[in-house]
Amino acid sequence: MAADDGGSSKKIRIGVCVMEKKVNSAPMLQILDRLQSFGEFEIIVFGDKVIVEDPIDSWPICDCLIAFYSTGYPIKKVEAYAALRKPYPINELEPQHLLHDRRKVYERLEMYGIPVPRYAFVNREVPDQDLDYFIEEEDFVEVHGNRFWKPFVEKPVHGDDHSIMIYYPSSAGSGMKELFRKVGNRSSEFHPDVRRVRREGSYIYEEFMPTGGTDVKVYTVGTEYAHAEARKSPVVDGVVMRNPDGKEVRYPVLLTPNEKQMAREVCIAFRQAVCGFDLLRCDGRSYVCDVNGWSFVKNSYKYYDDAACVLRKLFLDAKAPHLSSAIPPTLPWKLKEPVQSSEGLTRQGSGIIDTFGQAEELHSVIAIIRHGDRTPKQKVKLNVTEEKLLNLMLKYNGGRPRSETKLKSAIQLQDLLDATRMLVPRTRPGRESDSEAEDFEHAEKLRQVKAVLEEKGRAKFSVKCQPSSLLHLDVKFIGSNNEKGGHFSGIYRKVQLKPLKWVKVAKSNGEGEEERPVEALMVLKYGGVLTHAGRKQAEELGRYFRNNMYPGEGTGLLRLHSTYRHDLKIYSSDEGRVQMSAAAFAKGLLDLEGPLTPILVSLVSKDSSMLDGLDNASIEIKEAKAKLNEIITSGTKSISGDESSGFPWMTDGAGLPPNAFELLSKLVKLTKKVTEQVRLLAMEEDEEFTSAYDVIPPYDQARALGKTNIDVDRIAGGLPCGSEGFLLMFARWRKLERDLYNERKERYDITHIPDVYDSCKYDLLHNAHLNLEGLDELFKVAQLLADGVIPNEYGINPKQKLKIGSKIARRLLGKILIDLWNTREEAISVAELKHSEDKHPSASKTEKEDSEKQSKFFIKSEDRTRRNSTSDMSIDQEDDDDKETQYRLDPKYANVKTPERHVRTRLYFTSESHIHSLMNVLRYCNLDDSLQGEDSLVCTSGLERLFRTKELDYMSYIVLRMFENTEMPLEDPKRFRVEMTFSRGADLSPLEEKDSEATSLHQEHTLPIMGPERLQEPGCYLTLEKMENMVRPFAMPAEDFPPPSTPAGFSGYFSKSAAVLERLVNLWPFNKHGNSNGK
């Protein structure tokens, strides 16, 4: 670039000493052109030949120097030139050497107090060098005693090596994701079979930071300017989002004050005025995980303007401080700048609700969703006295004789498998007398434990049977890819060992006595695995939400999400099937690709305290079941409750069939019939089937997580679908038969009716090819009983349902109210700011005024976020960090028409108990004494619909959507309304009908999901204020949510003070001591 003719000697000479490929990049050309347009600079481009071939004493002389490393760049030579001519370097050269070694980068960041992820170095002098300070186990690595549990990140120490690995825990399905420089539309690849770390070089191991699937790149120009852009993280599915020009899609986001200070410190620490670095936002905190050196933003004219103005000031201050560096009123290049296109968001009909004749804007979508189709849950209980099992319990409970032990990891389960193999003989003689019945039963349960562990451990086994009144099974271990049992996936299986009896024994050293357990209770829980159908259901429901829950948006939801105007958080209970349902749903909702494990780890937060457990209502549930048992076994009709209401759902035991006792007797007979057939199938599993086991690849649950199709090979081989063999299938049905009716005591146990129904439904859908006679009839009988029993287990009448529901869903209800409150506060802040702008219009604004406007908005956002960080969080007593990390679109740089548009989505994945409990509170909250005279939140037709529905099956859901009517005054309660819908989940008609459509779905082993149904009459206007007032008595108050704590040495944007927390409690509308209207 030549300087202007005339007066060039008075101009500041800017030397551009970088490789031509970098000089000719679009951002560099845009910024250099702007600098030259000021008329104060002469731009001198050195060129590759000069830099690489010519001696430095012949290089052009300049006043200021732009120089940075790239491939082929002779940095030592450029350093010699800088030492010779002493120009002002915008980026100093010597510190650039640090950027090539990630160890030095982290050390420099820590030296300046800049937060980084927890990390440790593993330095090897030669490949595969054994290091005494490095330990690797299945789910963690340990470096110098510093343990990193999976998921963790493994980075090469060399900064130019971009092969970064993320290793996932067995609890999420295991595997590894490799991140790399973008190749086509890929930036990462998942490898499900890679579970061991690399050992051929030196690496940094660091804690994985869950960022909600988003990465932030920060670009500094001097210490006072920082621009941030967010993009979809490569750890999610590895698919690069690109615009029509083929560029990666990124959107500008606002930096917090603390992040701006971090940007300043990065510039100072590395002495790089123009610098890019990667920022991770996790749990309300920010961390720097990489520093890249010279980087410019792409495709942003506003940024090019800012960068040129800041660089101009830096050059003038360094070489011509007598000249004014004030920005001219009109930037010289503005007249010739091309008009930047503005992508439009399709908004046809967006938020227009014709029912109310007003333009409304959707602000929030809150959904509570049950998991997808699963295998039947199983449990084996047995008392053990074997020395090997008792020693195993002591091994994993720290040698404490009275302490319980839980075995979940692969190593622990492998030890248990080894012990049971030694305890269970390879052959089992028939029972000789009834006196041996107890020993026989014990041995059979041990065999079942062994079979479960072998099957989950990818082992193959054959079954030999000896005819008898009971099935005698010889389980013979054939082998697997690993004689130790192969890979265990820990999501779906756990064993508890609880000591029952102890004795005093002499210590081994002869000094005194010690306790030793002599008997323990072993409980093996397995099954409950998300099936291929369950994953397919969840994924398709996610797609349905994407296209239907956001009015007028259609696939525009992806646009809304990608531009950081969609605040999405996904929560799950601790159950594996629930976690995987959440991940599959997220895949469909956001149109992601690839396996579920990276999606689960990146986007789903576990919150067991909010979405798990029935402990809070265990006494009331026990009472309800006892009353239910009385109604059914007495043979009487439902006991009257509130008959005066005239509504059938108001009576005790509503929904139970009038002939329940007769159906119960029939249920027992049909269960025995099916059990006997499964017993015969297991006996027929002889050497012919053994060869089938050798041909068919062993079942691996970790691989099954990625499956959406049925196991065709197993079906063709005449085997049960999924991971269950005939041995375990028979054990399942035999246990149901025994639990349902005790022949010796002649006593029914109605609590197992749902289990029989569960097994019927599973086998009718997945094992229809086994042609079990009577299964259809058993399903119909079990369904009639289950439709009455299941809803009544959560309360025998509406008032008891409300009491139990409020205890189970109390924390979830509190979180939902917080979600709605935060959304409303956010909408009001935006409306107030917009009203202020409309009231004081300005024809033109200076950069300073524009900045002040942004600061004003940010202060409101910060205050609101502080409130969020106290209440709107993943509620876990062991983790009180703020989980509500937000990515806010920066309206100054956003290339969208409606940057202020913002939708908050909260998804809560849970089990059947929480769906029933939440629904019971919503429909019966008006029955509470404090709300006498209020109508139900659910209309009468909705109550009738719910009564007829009875079962909330797999993928059932409740959706609350909040709308804002922008034409109403801010203080008017009708400005914000809530719409409630629900779906009963899986449609059972393919199991009940025989038409062609049902047959097709049946063959795919998949049930469709029913669409949403209204809980309010068309035209009904449920204000947010009314919903808050009616739900508040049953929800956990905001001040009871554990507040996040600030670690020592961390302050800034997310720091909390006593004043903030006190203000929060006083302002919060459902404060225990606040007034009833919440104002």
HELIX and SHEET records of a PDB file:
HELIX    1   1 SER A    8  LYS A   10  5                                   3    
HELIX    2   2 GLU A   20  VAL A   23  1                                   4    
HELIX    3   3 ALA A   26  SER A   37  1                                  12    
HELIX    4   4 ASP A   48  GLU A   53  1                                   6    
HELIX    5   5 ILE A   56  SER A   58  5                                   3    
HELIX    6   6 ILE A   75  ARG A   85  1                                  11    
HELIX    7   7 GLU A   94  HIS A  100  5                                   7    
HELIX    8   8 ARG A  102  MET A  111  1                                  10    
HELIX    9   9 SER A  170  ALA A  172  5                                   3    
HELIX   10  10 PRO A  257  PHE A  270  1                                  14    
HELIX   11  11 TYR A  301  LYS A  319  1                                  19    
HELIX   12  12 LYS A  334  LYS A  336  5                                   3    
HELIX   13  13 ASP A  354  PHE A  356  5                                   3    
HELIX   14  14 GLU A  387  TYR A  396  1                                  10    
HELIX   15  15 ALA A  410  LEU A  423  1                                  14    
HELIX   16  16 ASP A  434  GLU A  436  5                                   3    
HELIX   17  17 ALA A  437  LYS A  456  1                                  20    
HELIX   18  18 HIS A  532  ASN A  548  1                                  17    
HELIX   19  19 GLY A  556  SER A  562  1                                   7    
HELIX   20  20 GLY A  576  LEU A  589  1                                  14    
HELIX   21  21 LEU A  596  LEU A  603  1                                   8    
HELIX   22  22 SER A  608  LEU A  611  1                                   4    
HELIX   23  23 ASP A  615  ALA A  617  5                                   3    
HELIX   24  24 SER A  618  THR A  633  1                                  16    
HELIX   25  25 GLU A  643  SER A  645  5                                   3    
HELIX   26  26 PRO A  648  MET A  650  5                                   3    
HELIX   27  27 ALA A  660  MET A  683  1                                  24    
HELIX   28  28 GLU A  687  VAL A  695  1                                   9    
HELIX   29  29 GLN A  701  ALA A  704  1                                   4    
HELIX   30  30 VAL A  712  ALA A  716  1                                   5    
HELIX   31  31 PHE A  726  LEU A  740  1                                  15    
HELIX   32  32 ILE A  750  HIS A  752  5                                   3    
HELIX   33  33 ILE A  753  HIS A  766  1                                  14    
HELIX   34  34 ALA A  768  LEU A  770  5                                   3    
HELIX   35  35 LEU A  775  GLU A  793  1                                  19    
HELIX   36  36 PRO A  798  ILE A  808  1                                  11    
HELIX   37  37 ARG A  810  LYS A  839  1                                  30    
HELIX   38  38 GLU A  847  SER A  871  1                                  25    
HELIX   39  39 GLU A  912  TYR A  924  1                                  13    
HELIX   40  40 CYS A  925  LEU A  927  5                                   3    
HELIX   41  41 ASP A  929  LEU A  931  5                                   3    
HELIX   42  42 THR A  940  THR A  949  1                                  10    
HELIX   43  43 PRO A  973  ARG A  975  5                                   3    
HELIX   44  44 SER A  989  GLU A  992  1                                   4    
HELIX   45  45 SER A  996  GLN A 1003  1                                   8    
HELIX   46  46 LEU A 1024  VAL A 1031  1                                   8    
HELIX   47  47 ARG A 1032  PHE A 1034  5                                   3    
HELIX   48  48 ALA A 1038  ASP A 1040  5                                   3    
HELIX   49  49 ALA A 1058  LEU A 1067  1                                  10    
SHEET    1   A 4 PHE A  41  VAL A  45  0                                        
SHEET    2   A 4 ILE A  12  VAL A  16  1                                        
SHEET    3   A 4 CYS A  64  ILE A  66  1                                        
SHEET    4   A 4 TYR A  88  PRO A  89  1                                        
SHEET    1   B 6 TYR A 119  VAL A 122  0                                        
SHEET    2   B 6 TYR A 203  GLU A 207 -1                                        
SHEET    3   B 6 PHE A 152  PRO A 156 -1                                        
SHEET    4   B 6 ILE A 164  TYR A 167 -1                                        
SHEET    5   B 6 MET A 176  VAL A 183 -1                                        
SHEET    6   B 6 ARG A 186  HIS A 191 -1                                        
SHEET    1   C 3 PHE A 134  GLU A 137  0                                        
SHEET    2   C 3 PHE A 140  VAL A 143 -1                                        
SHEET    3   C 3 ASN A 146  TRP A 149 -1                                        
SHEET    1   D 5 TYR A 251  VAL A 253  0                                        
SHEET    2   D 5 ALA A 226  LYS A 232 -1                                        
SHEET    3   D 5 THR A 214  VAL A 221 -1                                        
SHEET    4   D 5 VAL A 274  CYS A 282 -1                                        
SHEET    5   D 5 ARG A 285  GLY A 293 -1                                        
SHEET    1   E 5 ILE A 352  ILE A 353  0                                        
SHEET    2   E 5 GLN A 358  ARG A 370 -1                                        
SHEET    3   E 5 VAL A 903  THR A 910  1                                        
SHEET    4   E 5 HIS A 566  SER A 572  1                                        
SHEET    5   E 5 VAL A 604  LYS A 606  1                                        
SHEET    1   F 5 ILE A 352  ILE A 353  0                                        
SHEET    2   F 5 GLN A 358  ARG A 370 -1                                        
SHEET    3   F 5 TYR A 957  ASN A 965 -1                                        
SHEET    4   F 5 PHE A 976  SER A 983 -1                                        
SHEET    5   F 5 GLU A1013  ARG A1014 -1                                        
SHEET    1   G 4 LYS A 377  VAL A 384  0                                        
SHEET    2   G 4 GLU A 513  GLY A 527 -1                                        
SHEET    3   G 4 LYS A 494  ALA A 506 -1                                        
SHEET    4   G 4 THR A 405  LEU A 407 -1                                        
SHEET    1   H 2 LYS A 460  GLN A 466  0                                        
SHEET    2   H 2 HIS A 472  GLY A 479 -1                                        
SHEET    1   I 2 TYR A 741  ASN A 742  0                                        
SHEET    2   I 2 ARG A 747  TYR A 748 -1                                        
END                                                                             
